[in-house]
């Protein structure tokens, strides 16, 4: 009796709508949020804010036939297409530092941290101090209050360039320039790029 060939494991079915979201992202060049799974398929990176965003295309769902892409819940670091990779990464890391410093401060202390009264810093856990310190150093790297304010509003609060420019009474190009300067300063601070001469 001939032996049957061993069946290869079948890939699990994709969640509803994920294949379409992957296709749209590839069409518009927003493939930075995609990764390959064990079966070689491009997938959304689960658990990320980028994976939760919904790309909608008019005109039957295809950009090749003139469809217009609308992005719901846009992350400004993703939506501003003129940002470099280092600028996006620096803004993302700045946001992560801030969120970690906020999140770490809300966590309950472990019993050993409560009992150990001889600790330097009055019993504040090291992870809380280091998260706050990392964010404070990044804010200090922004150097100028106007630059820091624009970076804070766009990276941390998720405001759009349009909203920031309207509130500040500045042109959008001025706001984008301040944001780029701030993100370059953060990229240098994080060691993602060297200082420019001059």
Phi, psi and omega in degrees: 000128182290142179280142178279143177292142180294132180284135174286147179297137180276137179294144178295152180293140179289146174301152183304128176088349183293319181300320179293319179296321177296315180299315181295317179299320179292321180297321183266003177081019178260049183273007180293341181262007182258150174218159179272139176269185183296342181259008177082009179270144174281131184228161171285144178284108186295148177082002181259159177296325180296323180292334180279344180288147182244122175266127178243138180237128177280179175061048175084003175092009181234131178286334181294337179259021176093012180292145178261131182268129174242135181249121179271139178060060186282131170280122182303328179294335178269320185289335179275099189289344182277358178284144177279169179301316180296322179295317177298315181295319180296317178296320177295320179291322177300316178297316179298317178301315181296312182296321179295318180295325178287317182292316181298324181292339182269349183285143177291149179285149175283166181299321182296327178288331179282325184279324185287090183277348181275010184286139176287136180100009174072024176089007177283126183300146181301322182296325178291316179297315183291324178295316178294321179295317180300317180291319180297320178295321179294319178297319179297328180293339181288340168068310185247139185298324180293318178296313181300321181294317179295315180298317180299313183294321184276313184282319186267321182267346178073020179288152178279160176300320180300313181297318180294317182293322179294318181291325183276344183073025180248162175287156180299324181296327178293316180296316179297319179298314177299320178297315181296320177299314179298317180292326175295317178299319178293321179297321176294315180302317181278357179080018180279337177207155181276165177291144177275137180288146174108000000 
